Amino acid sequence: MDYLELLESGSLGLCGLATILWMSIGSLSRTRRSEILAQRLIASMCLISAVMLFALHNSGGELWGSRNVARPFAVVAVVVALASMMNIKGTDVQGEVNPHNIMKSKKEEG
């Protein structure tokens, strides 16, 4: 396995693993400590993957047959790393009314 294949396989593997961890963050964040650990692990994987993707692009490698895909994916990996460090537990992000609050207010009125 040469250098470019190693960069391609490593970066895609880390991105895939970070995605799986991202999807299972609810299970991983049962305690405050495990949540912080999971967030840092996801961010680290994304940042390492971004470095590998930038290196792949700068070395002239291709990702899925295109030379121009690695750099935008590296930027996305950095954004996901930053987003994974945000702690939004218990915060209303969307600003919309929660259906449970609507039902609660209807019960209080009636």
C-alpha positions, -999 to +999 in steps of 0.1 A: +000+000+000+015+033-010+013+067+007-017+080-012-037+048-007-029+050+030-040+086+033-072+078+014-081+047+034-071+063+067-091+095+062-122+077+050-120+052+079-117+079+105-146+099+089-168+068+089-159+060+125-165+096+136-199+094+118-209+063+137-198+078+170-217+110+161-249+090+155-246+072+188-238+102+209-270+098+228-259+064+241-223+076+247-234+106+268-251+089+297-228+108+321-211+142+318-177+126+317-185+101+289-201+129+269-170+151+270-149+121+262-171+112+232-171+148+220-133+150+222-129+117+204-151+127+176-134+161+172-100+144+173-109+119+146-124+146+124-093+169+127-069+140+120-091+131+090-091+167+078-053+168+080-051+135+061-075+148+034-055+180+030-024+160+027-041+137+001-051+168-019-017+184-017+000+152-027-020+149-059-042+120-047-077+114-057-108+106-036-135+086-054-119+094-088-118+131-083-089+153-073-111+181-061-132+163-035-106+159-007-103+196+001-140+203+006-144+172+026-115+183+048-133+216+055-165+197+063-145+175+087-132+206+105-167+220+108-180+187+122-151+187+147-161+222+159-198+213+160-190+181+180-175+202+208-207+223+213-226+212+243-263+218+236-278+194+261-310+209+274-308+240+252-336+250+228-317+253+195-345+257+171-364+283+190-397+265+182-424+256+207-420+221+221-451+199+216-448+188+252-450+224+264-481+229+242-499+200+258-488+212+292-502+247+286-535+233+273-539+211+304-532+242+326-558+263+307-585+237+308 
